[in-house]
Amino acid sequence: MGVVNVTPDSFSDGGRFLDPARAVAHGRELVAAGATLLDVGGESTRPGADPVAVDEELRRVLPVVEALAADGAAPVSIDTSKAVVAGEALRCGATIVNDVTAGLADPGLLGVVADSGAALVVMHMQGEPRTMQRAPHYDDVTREVAEFLRARLDAARAAGIRDDALLADPGIGFGKTTAHNLELLARLADLRATVGVPLVVGASRKSFLGAITGDDLPADRDDATLATTVWSFTQGARIVRVHDVATSARVARLLDVMSRATPEGVAA
């Protein structure tokens, strides 16, 4: 899943693709690099980020969603927590809604997704972007994240969203310390078994990686991100959400070949 941030303040590439034409061009570059999904967002969810008004978020994302969906090269996801934005993006051709609040910020979002027949990614976050990194605490982070995700998946099903259209994201970096993030990654297989739907993992360029490797700049964390890509896929994740698509796409192809290797060659 390639990241298309149409924002001035995202932690990794804020402002680079705020112009819709540049954002569309970037999305096409990600597809050429191997992205099989595109995630378009118009509101930063970095720690401390300010909220964005509905009209402004619509202005940012709709031209980008419409153009990339019209290409037909990769399904488009809309990264939003607002029912209105989700609905308009789905009408413009998006087929997935990626909500970092799992339908809690705007309860109408679940109904919008259900009515459209779209897929939904529910994510765990402790708190909200402005406060989530202020001393996050868990007694058992994997158990608590799993319980939250299962509850939100049940809410999505109750709203009418098909079970085969649901995915879950543990929310790496969203209200979690470095230790919490590492434990969630270490226990991805357990988490996948507990939530019972495909997992999306978004660790790309996040600050906990820099805390481990010493890379202060987000763009310098792509090697560390690649390690999380390999780990996540080997632990059963279905999708990784990344900024540097090319390396993750190559790794995914290699892992696929290795998984099908036999003494007689590579199975079809």
Backbone as numpy.savetxt, mean C-alpha at the origin, in Angstrom:
# Nx Ny Nz CAx CAy CAz Cx Cy Cz
3.28 -3.18 -6.62 2.43 -2.00 -6.62 3.33 -0.76 -6.62
3.29 -0.02 -7.72 4.11 1.18 -7.83 3.40 2.39 -7.22
4.15 3.22 -6.52 3.59 4.37 -5.80 3.59 5.60 -6.70
2.41 6.22 -6.83 2.28 7.47 -7.57 1.71 8.51 -6.62
2.60 9.28 -6.00 2.20 10.30 -5.03 1.96 11.64 -5.72
0.69 12.05 -5.77 0.35 13.34 -6.37 0.18 14.33 -5.22
1.29 14.57 -4.52 1.27 15.35 -3.28 2.50 16.26 -3.21
2.41 17.33 -2.41 3.58 18.18 -2.22 4.43 17.77 -1.02
3.96 16.81 -0.22 4.59 16.59 1.09 4.79 15.13 1.46
4.72 14.20 0.51 5.01 12.80 0.84 6.48 12.68 1.23
6.79 11.73 2.13 8.12 11.70 2.73 9.22 11.40 1.72
8.92 10.62 0.67 9.97 10.20 -0.25 10.09 11.08 -1.48
8.95 11.42 -2.08 8.99 12.14 -3.36 7.98 13.27 -3.43
7.64 13.84 -2.27 6.66 14.91 -2.24 7.02 16.07 -3.17
6.07 16.47 -4.01 6.27 17.59 -4.92 6.79 17.20 -6.29
7.42 16.05 -6.42 8.00 15.68 -7.72 6.94 15.42 -8.77
5.77 14.92 -8.33 4.75 14.52 -9.29 3.41 15.19 -8.99
3.46 16.38 -8.40 2.22 17.09 -8.08 1.48 17.51 -9.34
2.23 17.84 -10.40 1.61 18.15 -11.68 1.01 16.87 -12.27
-0.27 16.88 -12.66 -0.90 15.65 -13.15 -0.17 15.01 -14.33
0.32 15.82 -15.25 1.02 15.25 -16.41 2.28 14.51 -15.99
2.99 15.08 -15.03 4.20 14.40 -14.54 3.84 13.13 -13.78
2.74 13.18 -13.03 2.32 11.99 -12.30 1.92 10.87 -13.25
1.22 11.21 -14.32 0.83 10.21 -15.31 2.08 9.61 -15.97
3.01 10.47 -16.34 4.25 9.99 -16.96 5.00 9.06 -16.00
5.01 9.42 -14.72 5.68 8.58 -13.73 4.99 7.22 -13.61
3.67 7.23 -13.60 2.95 5.96 -13.54 3.28 5.07 -14.72
3.37 5.67 -15.89 3.71 4.88 -17.08 5.14 4.35 -16.99
6.03 5.13 -16.43 7.41 4.66 -16.24 7.44 3.47 -15.27
6.61 3.52 -14.23 6.57 2.41 -13.27 6.06 1.13 -13.93
5.06 1.27 -14.80 4.55 0.10 -15.52 5.64 -0.47 -16.43
6.34 0.41 -17.12 7.43 -0.04 -17.99 8.52 -0.75 -17.19
8.68 -0.34 -15.93 9.70 -0.95 -15.07 9.24 -2.26 -14.46
7.95 -2.60 -14.61 7.47 -3.87 -14.11 6.34 -3.82 -13.11
5.80 -2.65 -12.83 4.68 -2.57 -11.90 3.46 -3.27 -12.50
2.78 -4.07 -11.70 1.56 -4.72 -12.15 0.32 -4.10 -11.50
0.54 -3.13 -10.61 -0.51 -2.32 -10.00 0.06 -0.92 -9.82
-0.82 0.10 -9.88 -0.41 1.47 -9.60 -1.29 2.02 -8.49
-0.67 2.62 -7.48 -1.39 3.17 -6.33 -1.28 4.69 -6.35
-2.38 5.38 -6.67 -2.39 6.83 -6.82 -2.95 7.46 -5.55
-2.19 8.38 -4.97 -2.65 9.05 -3.75 -2.48 10.54 -3.81
-3.45 11.29 -3.27 -3.39 12.74 -3.27 -3.31 13.36 -1.91
-3.10 12.53 -0.88 -2.98 13.04 0.49 -1.86 12.27 1.19
-0.83 12.98 1.62 0.28 12.33 2.30 -0.18 11.73 3.63
0.35 10.55 3.93 0.09 9.92 5.22 1.38 9.74 6.01
2.40 10.53 5.68 3.65 10.48 6.45 3.38 10.97 7.87
4.25 10.61 8.84 4.07 11.12 10.20 4.03 12.64 10.23
3.01 13.18 10.89 2.87 14.61 11.01 2.16 15.29 9.86
1.72 14.53 8.87 1.09 15.13 7.68 -0.23 15.80 8.05
-0.52 16.92 7.38 -1.78 17.62 7.56 -2.84 17.03 6.64
-4.11 17.07 7.06 -5.18 16.56 6.19 -5.38 17.45 4.97
-5.98 16.87 3.94 -6.24 17.56 2.68 -7.75 17.60 2.45
-8.26 18.75 2.02 -9.70 18.89 1.75 -10.10 17.99 0.59
-11.37 17.58 0.60 -11.88 16.68 -0.43 -11.68 17.26 -1.83
-12.05 18.53 -2.02 -11.95 19.12 -3.35 -10.52 19.12 -3.87
-9.57 19.41 -2.98 -8.18 19.42 -3.39 -7.68 18.02 -3.72
-8.07 17.06 -2.92 -7.65 15.68 -3.21 -8.22 15.21 -4.54
-9.47 15.54 -4.81 -10.07 15.19 -6.10 -9.33 15.85 -7.25
-9.00 17.13 -7.08 -8.30 17.85 -8.14 -6.96 17.20 -8.46
-6.28 16.70 -7.44 -4.98 16.08 -7.64 -5.06 14.73 -8.33
-5.99 13.89 -7.88 -5.91 12.49 -8.29 -6.74 12.11 -9.51
-7.88 12.76 -9.71 -8.78 12.27 -10.76 -8.17 12.28 -12.16
-7.49 13.35 -12.58 -6.90 13.29 -13.92 -5.86 12.18 -14.06
-5.15 11.91 -12.97 -4.11 10.88 -13.00 -4.74 9.49 -13.06
-5.72 9.27 -12.22 -6.42 7.98 -12.24 -7.04 7.72 -13.60
-7.73 8.72 -14.13 -8.42 8.54 -15.41 -7.45 8.20 -16.53
-6.33 8.92 -16.60 -5.37 8.68 -17.68 -4.71 7.31 -17.54
-4.29 6.94 -16.34 -3.61 5.66 -16.15 -4.57 4.49 -16.33
-5.81 4.65 -15.88 -6.80 3.59 -16.07 -7.12 3.42 -17.55
-7.17 4.53 -18.28 -7.46 4.46 -19.72 -6.36 3.74 -20.48
-5.12 3.83 -19.98 -4.03 3.10 -20.62 -4.28 1.60 -20.64
-4.89 1.11 -19.56 -5.17 -0.32 -19.46 -3.94 -1.18 -19.23
-2.81 -0.55 -18.89 -1.57 -1.31 -18.73 -1.46 -1.99 -17.38
-2.12 -1.43 -16.37 -2.08 -1.99 -15.02 -3.29 -1.50 -14.25
-3.89 -2.34 -13.42 -4.99 -1.87 -12.58 -4.54 -0.69 -11.71
-5.47 0.22 -11.47 -5.17 1.42 -10.68 -5.89 1.34 -9.34
-5.13 1.61 -8.29 -5.65 1.70 -6.93 -5.70 3.16 -6.52
-6.74 3.56 -5.78 -6.81 4.91 -5.24 -6.50 4.83 -3.74
-5.48 5.54 -3.33 -5.04 5.57 -1.94 -5.76 6.73 -1.26
-6.88 6.42 -0.59 -7.69 7.47 0.04 -8.47 6.89 1.21
-8.87 7.78 2.11 -9.74 7.39 3.22 -11.10 8.06 3.12
-11.36 8.74 2.02 -12.60 9.50 1.85 -13.53 8.79 0.86
-14.79 8.61 1.27 -15.74 7.91 0.41 -15.97 8.65 -0.90
-16.04 9.97 -0.86 -16.28 10.74 -2.08 -15.12 10.55 -3.06
-13.90 10.64 -2.56 -12.73 10.47 -3.42 -12.69 9.05 -3.99
-12.96 8.08 -3.13 -12.97 6.70 -3.60 -14.00 6.51 -4.70
-15.20 7.02 -4.49 -16.26 6.86 -5.46 -15.94 7.50 -6.80
-15.41 8.72 -6.77 -15.07 9.41 -8.01 -13.91 8.71 -8.73
-12.93 8.25 -7.96 -11.80 7.55 -8.58 -12.26 6.24 -9.22
-13.17 5.53 -8.56 -13.69 4.29 -9.13 -14.46 4.58 -10.42
-15.18 5.68 -10.45 -15.90 6.05 -11.68 -14.93 6.43 -12.80
-13.74 6.87 -12.42 -12.73 7.23 -13.42 -11.88 6.04 -13.85
-12.16 4.87 -13.30 -11.46 3.68 -13.78 -10.64 2.92 -12.76
-10.46 3.46 -11.54 -9.77 2.69 -10.51 -10.58 1.44 -10.18
-9.88 0.39 -9.75 -10.57 -0.86 -9.41 -10.25 -1.35 -8.00
-9.41 -0.60 -7.30 -9.00 -0.95 -5.94 -9.03 0.31 -5.10
-9.47 0.20 -3.85 -9.37 1.29 -2.88 -8.40 0.84 -1.79
-7.41 1.67 -1.53 -6.39 1.38 -0.53 -6.55 2.40 0.59
-7.14 1.97 1.71 -7.50 2.88 2.79 -6.65 2.62 4.03
-5.81 3.60 4.39 -4.92 3.42 5.53 -5.69 3.40 6.85
-6.96 3.81 6.84 -7.76 3.77 8.07 -8.72 2.59 8.10
-8.69 1.76 7.07 -9.52 0.55 7.01 -11.00 0.86 7.14
-11.44 2.00 6.62 -12.85 2.35 6.64 -13.31 3.04 7.90
-12.40 3.38 8.79 -12.79 4.03 10.05 -12.91 5.54 9.92
-12.11 6.16 9.07 -12.16 7.62 8.94 -13.46 8.08 8.31
-13.98 7.30 7.38 -15.22 7.64 6.69 -16.00 6.35 6.50
-16.96 6.07 7.40 -17.70 4.80 7.33 -18.41 4.58 6.00
-18.68 5.64 5.24 -19.34 5.47 3.97 -18.48 4.83 2.91
-17.17 4.78 3.15 -16.27 4.24 2.15 -16.54 2.76 1.87
-16.84 1.99 2.90 -17.07 0.56 2.69 -18.25 0.32 1.76
-19.32 1.09 1.92 -20.47 0.96 1.05 -20.17 1.34 -0.38
-19.35 2.37 -0.56 -18.95 2.78 -1.91 -18.20 1.66 -2.61
-17.27 1.04 -1.89 -16.50 -0.06 -2.47 -17.42 -1.24 -2.79
-18.32 -1.57 -1.87 -19.23 -2.69 -2.09 -20.10 -2.45 -3.31
-20.65 -1.25 -3.44 -21.56 -0.95 -4.55 -20.84 -1.01 -5.90
-19.56 -0.70 -5.90 -18.81 -0.67 -7.16 -18.27 -2.04 -7.56
-18.19 -2.96 -6.61 -17.57 -4.25 -6.88 -16.06 -4.22 -6.88
-15.49 -3.12 -6.38 -14.03 -2.97 -6.36 -13.40 -3.79 -5.25
-12.08 -3.87 -5.30 -11.31 -4.51 -4.23 -10.96 -3.46 -3.17
-10.64 -3.94 -1.98 -10.32 -3.06 -0.86 -9.10 -3.58 -0.11
-8.17 -2.68 0.16 -7.04 -2.97 1.05 -7.33 -2.29 2.38
-7.43 -3.07 3.46 -7.58 -2.49 4.80 -6.22 -2.51 5.48
-5.85 -1.38 6.09 -4.54 -1.27 6.71 -4.66 -0.96 8.19
-3.70 -1.42 8.96 -3.65 -1.09 10.39 -2.83 0.16 10.61
-3.35 1.06 11.45 -2.60 2.24 11.88 -2.99 2.53 13.32
-2.01 2.73 14.18 -2.31 3.16 15.55 -2.33 4.68 15.57
-3.49 5.26 15.88 -3.63 6.71 15.86 -3.93 7.20 14.46
-3.44 8.39 14.14 -3.62 8.97 12.82 -2.32 9.67 12.43
-2.15 10.02 11.15 -0.83 10.47 10.69 -0.18 11.57 11.52
-0.96 12.51 12.04 -0.36 13.60 12.78 0.22 13.17 14.12
-0.27 12.06 14.66 0.14 11.66 16.01 0.69 10.25 16.11
0.68 9.48 15.02 0.89 8.04 15.12 2.28 7.64 15.61
3.27 8.52 15.45 4.61 8.13 15.89 4.98 8.71 17.25
4.00 9.18 17.99 4.24 9.66 19.34 4.11 8.50 20.32
5.22 7.84 20.57 5.31 6.74 21.55 4.28 5.64 21.31
4.28 5.02 20.13 3.35 3.90 19.91 3.66 2.73 20.85
2.60 2.07 21.33 2.78 0.99 22.30 1.85 -0.17 21.96
2.37 -1.39 22.12 1.58 -2.62 21.97 2.06 -3.60 23.04
1.14 -4.44 23.50 1.55 -5.56 24.34 2.05 -6.73 23.48
1.39 -6.93 22.33 1.80 -7.95 21.37 1.42 -7.41 20.00
2.37 -6.81 19.30 2.03 -6.06 18.09 1.40 -6.94 17.02
1.92 -8.14 16.82 1.37 -8.99 15.76 -0.05 -9.42 16.10
-0.27 -9.82 17.34 -1.63 -10.23 17.73 -2.61 -9.07 17.60
-2.21 -7.89 18.07 -3.12 -6.74 18.05 -3.40 -6.27 16.62
-2.39 -6.27 15.78 -2.60 -5.90 14.38 -3.52 -6.91 13.70
-3.29 -8.19 13.96 -4.13 -9.23 13.36 -5.58 -9.09 13.81
-5.80 -8.83 15.10 -7.17 -8.68 15.60 -7.86 -7.49 14.96
-7.13 -6.39 14.81 -7.70 -5.20 14.17 -8.08 -5.51 12.73
-7.16 -6.12 11.99 -7.41 -6.40 10.58 -8.59 -7.37 10.41
-8.67 -8.37 11.26 -9.80 -9.30 11.16 -11.12 -8.59 11.41
-11.13 -7.67 12.38 -12.36 -6.94 12.67 -12.77 -6.04 11.51
-11.78 -5.40 10.90 -12.11 -4.51 9.77 -12.49 -5.31 8.52
-11.90 -6.47 8.34 -12.31 -7.34 7.23 -13.74 -7.81 7.43
-14.10 -8.12 8.66 -15.48 -8.52 8.95 -16.44 -7.36 8.67
-16.03 -6.14 9.01 -16.87 -4.97 8.73 -17.04 -4.78 7.22
-15.98 -5.02 6.47 -16.06 -4.90 5.02 -17.00 -5.95 4.44
-16.92 -7.16 4.94 -17.82 -8.22 4.47 -19.27 -7.87 4.80
-19.48 -7.34 6.00 -20.84 -6.97 6.42 -21.40 -5.87 5.54
-20.52 -5.02 4.99 -20.96 -3.95 4.10 -21.24 -4.45 2.70
-20.89 -5.70 2.42 -21.19 -6.29 1.13 -20.01 -6.48 0.21
-18.79 -6.26 0.70 -17.60 -6.46 -0.13 -17.28 -7.95 -0.19
-17.04 -8.45 -1.38 -16.76 -9.87 -1.58 -15.47 -10.27 -0.85
-15.47 -11.48 -0.35 -14.28 -11.96 0.36 -13.07 -12.02 -0.56
-13.28 -12.37 -1.83 -12.16 -12.48 -2.75 -11.69 -11.12 -3.26
-12.31 -10.04 -2.77 -11.88 -8.69 -3.14 -11.19 -7.98 -1.99
-10.85 -8.72 -0.95 -10.27 -8.12 0.26 -8.79 -8.45 0.39
-8.02 -7.45 0.81 -6.60 -7.61 1.11 -6.32 -6.87 2.42
-5.21 -7.23 3.07 -4.87 -6.62 4.35 -3.41 -6.18 4.37
-3.17 -5.06 5.03 -1.83 -4.47 5.12 -1.52 -4.22 6.59
-0.42 -4.78 7.12 -0.10 -4.59 8.53 0.29 -3.17 8.90
0.51 -2.30 7.91 0.79 -0.90 8.21 2.18 -0.67 8.77
3.18 -1.20 8.08 4.56 -0.97 8.50 4.82 0.54 8.55
5.31 1.01 9.70 5.64 2.42 9.86 4.49 3.31 10.28
3.30 2.75 10.41 2.13 3.56 10.79 1.82 3.32 12.27
2.39 4.15 13.13 2.18 4.00 14.55 2.93 2.81 15.11
4.20 2.68 14.69 5.02 1.55 15.11 6.47 1.98 15.22
7.16 1.40 16.19 8.59 1.63 16.33 9.35 0.70 15.38
10.66 0.90 15.32 11.49 -0.02 14.52 11.30 -1.46 14.97
11.26 -1.67 16.29 11.09 -3.03 16.81 9.74 -3.61 16.41
8.69 -2.79 16.46 7.37 -3.27 16.03 7.38 -3.67 14.56
7.98 -2.83 13.72 8.03 -3.13 12.29 8.77 -4.43 12.01
9.90 -4.61 12.69 10.69 -5.81 12.47 9.95 -7.06 12.94
9.23 -6.96 14.05 8.48 -8.12 14.52 7.37 -8.48 13.54
6.68 -7.46 13.02 5.62 -7.74 12.05 6.18 -8.41 10.80
7.32 -7.92 10.32 7.94 -8.56 9.16 8.36 -9.99 9.48
8.92 -10.18 10.67 9.37 -11.52 11.05 8.22 -12.51 11.15
7.03 -12.01 11.48 5.88 -12.89 11.70 4.81 -12.75 10.61
5.24 -12.34 9.42 4.28 -12.17 8.32 3.51 -13.45 8.02
4.20 -14.58 8.04 3.52 -15.84 7.73 2.41 -16.12 8.74
2.67 -15.86 10.02 1.65 -16.04 11.04 0.50 -15.07 10.82
0.84 -13.83 10.48 -0.19 -12.82 10.24 -1.07 -13.22 9.07
-0.45 -13.68 8.00 -1.19 -14.11 6.82 -2.15 -15.24 7.16
-1.69 -16.19 7.94 -2.54 -17.32 8.31 -3.71 -16.86 9.17
-3.50 -15.86 10.00 -4.54 -15.40 10.91 -5.60 -14.57 10.21
-5.18 -13.65 9.33 -6.18 -12.76 8.71 -6.91 -13.45 7.57
-6.28 -14.41 6.92 -6.97 -15.22 5.93 -7.21 -14.57 4.58
-6.58 -13.42 4.31 -6.68 -12.79 2.99 -5.27 -12.43 2.54
-5.06 -12.13 1.25 -3.72 -11.77 0.79 -3.18 -10.53 1.50
-1.87 -10.54 1.73 -1.22 -9.42 2.42 -0.54 -8.48 1.43
-0.67 -7.18 1.73 0.07 -6.13 1.06 1.08 -5.59 2.07
2.34 -5.46 1.66 3.38 -4.95 2.56 3.99 -3.70 1.95
3.99 -2.62 2.73 4.55 -1.35 2.27 5.64 -0.87 3.19
6.86 -1.35 2.97 8.00 -0.93 3.79 8.92 0.02 3.05
8.58 0.35 1.83 9.49 1.04 0.93 10.02 2.36 1.48
11.36 2.44 1.59 12.09 3.66 1.95 11.74 4.23 3.32
11.12 3.45 4.17 10.64 4.02 5.43 11.77 4.22 6.43
11.51 5.09 7.39 12.57 5.56 8.28 13.17 4.46 9.13
12.41 3.41 9.47 12.98 2.34 10.27 14.11 1.64 9.53
14.02 1.60 8.20 15.12 1.02 7.43 16.37 1.87 7.56
16.20 3.19 7.50 17.34 4.08 7.69 17.94 3.97 9.07
17.08 3.73 10.07 17.59 3.57 11.44 18.49 2.35 11.55
18.24 1.33 10.71 19.04 0.12 10.74 20.30 0.26 9.89
20.15 0.83 8.70 21.27 0.88 7.75 22.10 2.15 7.83
21.55 3.19 8.46 22.25 4.47 8.53 22.01 5.37 7.33
21.07 5.00 6.47 20.75 5.81 5.29 19.72 6.86 5.68
20.14 8.11 5.73 19.25 9.17 6.18 18.22 9.56 5.13
18.60 9.54 3.85 17.70 9.97 2.79 16.82 8.81 2.32
15.51 9.05 2.15 14.64 7.97 1.69 15.12 7.29 0.41
15.61 8.06 -0.56 16.02 7.48 -1.83 17.25 6.58 -1.69
17.97 6.68 -0.57 19.14 5.83 -0.34 18.76 4.49 0.29
17.47 4.28 0.52 17.03 3.08 1.23 16.47 2.00 0.29
16.75 2.11 -0.99 16.19 1.14 -1.93 16.79 -0.25 -1.76
18.08 -0.34 -1.40 18.66 -1.66 -1.16 17.98 -2.32 0.04
17.76 -1.54 1.09 17.07 -2.07 2.27 15.64 -2.45 1.93
15.00 -1.63 1.11 13.64 -1.95 0.67 13.62 -3.28 -0.08
14.62 -3.50 -0.93 14.68 -4.74 -1.70 14.76 -5.95 -0.77
15.50 -5.81 0.31 15.57 -6.91 1.29 14.18 -7.22 1.85
13.40 -6.17 2.13 12.05 -6.41 2.65 11.15 -7.01 1.57
11.38 -6.68 0.31 10.61 -7.28 -0.77 10.85 -8.79 -0.82
12.12 -9.18 -0.83 12.45 -10.60 -0.87 11.84 -11.32 0.34
12.05 -10.74 1.52 11.53 -11.36 2.73 10.01 -11.49 2.68
9.33 -10.41 2.29 7.87 -10.41 2.30 7.31 -11.47 1.36
7.88 -11.57 0.16 7.38 -12.58 -0.78 7.66 -13.99 -0.28
8.81 -14.22 0.31 9.10 -15.58 0.80 8.25 -15.94 2.00
7.71 -14.93 2.69 6.85 -15.19 3.85 5.36 -15.20 3.48
5.06 -15.11 2.19 3.68 -15.28 1.76 2.92 -14.03 1.39
3.56 -12.85 1.40 2.87 -11.64 0.97 2.52 -11.74 -0.51
1.39 -11.16 -0.90 0.96 -11.18 -2.30 1.45 -9.96 -3.07
1.53 -8.82 -2.39 1.87 -7.55 -3.04 2.85 -6.79 -2.18
3.84 -6.15 -2.81 4.67 -5.17 -2.12 4.44 -3.81 -2.77
4.32 -2.80 -1.96 4.09 -1.43 -2.43 5.43 -0.69 -2.35
5.96 -0.31 -3.52 7.33 0.20 -3.57 7.44 1.44 -4.46
8.50 2.23 -4.20 8.81 3.38 -5.03 9.72 2.97 -6.20
10.72 2.15 -5.92 11.64 1.66 -6.96 11.12 0.31 -7.46
10.36 0.35 -8.52 9.67 -0.84 -9.02 10.62 -1.82 -9.69
11.58 -1.33 -10.45 12.37 -2.20 -11.31 13.06 -3.33 -10.55
13.71 -2.99 -9.44 14.44 -4.04 -8.71 13.49 -5.05 -8.08
12.38 -4.58 -7.52 11.43 -5.50 -6.91 10.78 -6.40 -7.96
10.52 -5.85 -9.15 9.93 -6.66 -10.22 10.89 -7.76 -10.66
12.18 -7.43 -10.77 13.15 -8.45 -11.16 13.25 -9.53 -10.10
13.25 -9.13 -8.84 13.32 -10.10 -7.75 12.09 -11.00 -7.76
10.91 -10.41 -8.00 9.69 -11.21 -8.02 9.75 -12.27 -9.10
10.28 -11.89 -10.29 10.40 -12.87 -11.38 11.35 -13.99 -11.01
12.47 -13.63 -10.38 13.45 -14.65 -9.98 12.87 -15.58 -8.92
12.17 -15.02 -7.94 11.58 -15.85 -6.90 10.54 -16.80 -7.49
9.80 -16.32 -8.48 8.81 -17.17 -9.14 9.49 -18.35 -9.83
10.57 -18.07 -10.56 11.29 -19.15 -11.23 11.85 -20.14 -10.21
12.45 -19.62 -9.15 13.03 -20.50 -8.12 11.96 -21.37 -7.47
10.77 -20.82 -7.28 9.71 -21.58 -6.62 9.22 -22.73 -7.49
9.47 -22.64 -8.81 9.01 -23.68 -9.73 10.15 -24.58 -10.23
11.33 -24.40 -9.66 12.48 -25.18 -10.10 12.38 -26.64 -9.63
12.73 -27.56 -10.53 12.75 -28.99 -10.22 14.05 -29.58 -10.78
14.40 -30.80 -10.42 15.60 -31.41 -11.01 15.54 -31.49 -12.54
14.32 -31.47 -13.09 14.16 -31.56 -14.55 14.12 -30.20 -15.21
14.15 -29.13 -14.42 14.06 -27.80 -14.99 13.02 -26.97 -14.24
12.46 -25.99 -14.92 11.46 -25.11 -14.29 10.08 -25.54 -14.72
9.23 -25.87 -13.76 7.88 -26.30 -14.06 7.08 -25.12 -14.62
6.13 -25.42 -15.47 5.28 -24.37 -16.07 4.36 -23.77 -15.03
